[in-house]
């Protein structure tokens, strides 16, 4: 809600900048989308490597209880 109110305030005081932000936001989001997908993939690889390296320790620890 505050973001919307700040956008309205920007629109009142500087409408060309507000319209430019309104137009450029989807374009910037599309440009940054591959980097977000790459981040998810790298996080998944690191999680897999962590689980793989910790597997012997988990196996030697035995059952929980």
Secondary structure, DSSP 8 states (H G I E B T S, - for coil): -HHHHHHHHHHHH-HHHHHHHHHHHHHHHHHHHHHHHHHHHHHHHHHHHHHHHHHHHHHHH----
